Every structure is written in structure tokens, then in C-alpha cells.
């Protein structure tokens, strides 16, 4: 099974345009009169320079190549702003011109999730969906990710997680092995002269603020999804200048210690799916004991894992799949996050009666393809989760919160964070200290639109209540039957967002969101 450190990751090249891809021929030359080149202003800490767009964007994934009209470049910034004369790094930027011949003057800056995902992975798909209809859209590969320089990745971690599909995932031996892999990556990156503690949300937010100035943009609209929403809120809090409006998709509040509260999100997702099945006659008839079956199966698999022989989807070679309680729960979590939850009740019911086919297929789909290994910004992920979350709480506090959210789960499962693995053993070896200042809430009267899926198992809908008191002009739209990252799942979400950007002071019409439906598979 695969524990991803970013939010949106493709299953295969064929699925890339439709599977909430983290990755998404190319313009060989940026003309000197392009908007990016013309706006290459500098600040005391940053400078922008146009550059040809990389081609290919991701080898083996032509569907992610940049459209021909995309303009690319790099923002040069200090790695650590407390050392302005120290090492410099480059942040990759791709600007997609508006489709309209009369575009609005205020562009959108698009902030990817993860942490560790990259905006460049989403350029092609979101352009296809019309995100740039009326405005230029600026996609950023945040510091340490994909096309930025340096890319601080841990390919050995990706490979370990892929291999872990065949071992008892919650076993102590797996924890020891994973910790050793993370330490090896940390030591390698640090030995190369990288200040890993500087790959944090405060520096990341300062990069975004510097980018607006360096591009000569008076006002822009900030969109952030998942971790990108935390980054957007950090930018709004620390660098509010020039922000016309903000769109938060699947909110991860800076004031929420996700290392401690993370199991709240799957818990609310499970409850939502069980209730929706119970309200649908065909589903409740097919799966009358769905909730009880699910929790009993997690307990049973934790005590006695099921081992299945399968075929590696990337190589075609035989593969052992070990299904214990955590991989099964994670497969259920990711089924609704990556697409929709229509097959979740069937997966649970099948596994409860000993049929592992649906679960194995879901686990295999989470394997990182060979072409993608090493493309995630692992250093940004580990530093954010460790410095800004894990090192501000304790393993005991996290377990207590997890037990409160999911008392039916065994401790062996709850000690693993739902999306990032074993943070309380990983973070001591990552060793980047802590930053309590990052938890300060965002207080702003800027117009904010919040989009959330009712089935979101990565960022709980209830967490929206953490941010709204400080956002005095916020609007909230919840999408029924929907998982994580709403914008790329619903044309309706794009419509609502575009209407909001046209007039942020006007209440949005959310009627199309309320009409969202889902039919559970019962065959």
C-alpha cells in the first residue's frame, strides 16, 4: 500500500487526466514580451526570470506536458530568510494565459496540496477544465518540489512504501525499517548542504508573497487545496498585501494540529458513508450491517492479516499483498479521496466475508508508478508535519484524540497517522525543531470562499469551523457525497468558484452543489 505525502497522485498514465493527478509539445522559448518577462521585477529578497518550460514535464506521462501557450520561469529566493546572504533556491512558476480575449486583471495563484505536491502537475488538467477562462492562472511548484531547484525528494521512501504492500504494515519491524529509510534520506539531503528546517510554511508563504511583487501584480486571487489551503491561510495571515480574494478547497487550518487530530477526518467520512448507505434503500438492503462489518473487519485483520498473491501493475511480476487493519482502512479512505465512494460499501462487505479482490485492487492502485518515484517534495512534507505539528504535541495526546474519534479501532492502527505514516517515530530522526508561531489563526476581512466535501477523509468538514471565526467575509459550500479536493471533482465547483471570483462580495449560488448525488454499487 502507498502512503502518499502529497494529495493528488495518479494511478497510471491513462488515469492521469481524471484521477486528481498530482502530475499533470511544450513552448521551447519564452518571448521577451511575455507577461512573465515584462513583469520580472525584483524585491530585496527575490527576483524572477523567465525560462523555457521543461519538456517533458514528467517522463512517461505525455498527458501532463505543458500546453504550448504556457509561460515558465523561476523565482530566486533565500533558502532561509534569516540568512539573506546565504544559499539561494529557485521556485518554479508556470503561467497559463486567460482564454478570454478580454481577461480580468487579477490572476489566480494556485497552491498545491501535500505538502510536497507541485502546481506544475495540475496545469494541463485544470486548464482543460477551464480554470483560466477569465484570468491568467499562475501555478507554483513550492520550494523543494518537482521542477523547483533543489528538488528535495526521498525516492528511497517511495520505494519502501511500495514494498511495504507485502509486509505486516503495523508491525514494529516495519516501523523500524521505515524510520531507517527516513533517516537515510534526511542525512543525504542535509549532507548536500540543504537547510531542511527552512522548507516550512512560513518561508513557503514568503515565497508566494515575493512572487506577486516580482511579477508586478497589484492584486491576485489565492486558491489553495488541502495543504495548499493552509499555505493560503498563512499567506493571508502573514502577507495580506495584494490579496483580492481567497478560495480554500478542503481546509487544513494552521491552528489545527493535524498530527494530533488526523483520525477525526476518516471518522467523519466513515460516518457519512454509513449514513448515506443506510438512507439509500438498495444499499441498506445489500449491506444491512455495513458499519458493524467494517469495524469488525478492521479488528480481525489487525489480529490476523490476510495475505494475497497478486500482480504488480507496473512490472507484471508476482506481488504479495499483506492486508492488515491499517491498509484496509487506508484503502477505504483513499477510495473516496481519489474518486468517489460508490464502491466503498461493496469493498467493506466483500472483505468482511473474506473476498479481498476489491481491497487488493484499491491497494494496487495506490502504488507509486516507477516514473513518479522521487518526484514528491518529501522534505517539505516532513518538515511541515514535524516542525509545525508533531513536535508541538505528543504521541499520547494523538492516540487519545484518535481513540475519541474512532473507539472501534485498535490502538495498533490508530498509532499510524492516516495519511503520513508514523510521525512520532519519523520526526525525531528528521530533526528540524518546532515552530509554535505557525499555529496562529488567520484573521482577515478579505472575501473567502470555502469548498468542502462531506465525505472528505483527509481534512474533516468540521475543521472549517476552526477558520471561519477569523474570516469575517467567508462563504461556505459543502458538497454531499464528495471526498477530498472538490474543485477537480465537480464542474459545479468550478462554476461556483468562477462566480465568486467575478464578484467576491456577492453570495454564491450553491444550488448545484446541493443537487450532488451518488448511487452505491450493490452488484
Secondary structure, DSSP 8 states (H G I E B T S, - for coil): ----SSS---SSTTTTTTTT-S-----S---TTSHHHHT--B-SSEEEEEE---SSSSTT-GGGS--TT-EEEEEEEESSGGGTTS-EEEEEEEEE--SSTT--SS-EEEE--TTT--GGGTHHHHHHTTTTSSS-EEEEE-TTSTTSBS----HHHHHHHHHGGGS-TTSHHHHHHHHHHHHHHHHHHHHTT--GGGSSHHHHHHHHHHHHHHTT-S-EEEEEEEHHHHHHHHHHHH--TTEEEEEEEEE--TTS-HHHHTHHHHHHHHHHHHHHHHHSHHHHHH-TTHHHHHHHHHHHHHHS-EEEEEE-TTT--EEEEEE-HHHHHHHHHHHHHHS-STTHHHHHHHHHTT--HHHHHHHHHTS--TTTTT-S-HHHHHHHHHHTTGGGS-HHHHHHHHHHH-TTS-HHHHTSBTTTB-HHHHHHHH-----GGGG----B-SEEEEEEETT-SSS-GGGHHHHHTTBTTEEEEEETT--S--TTT-HHHHHHHHHHHH-TTS----HHHHT--------
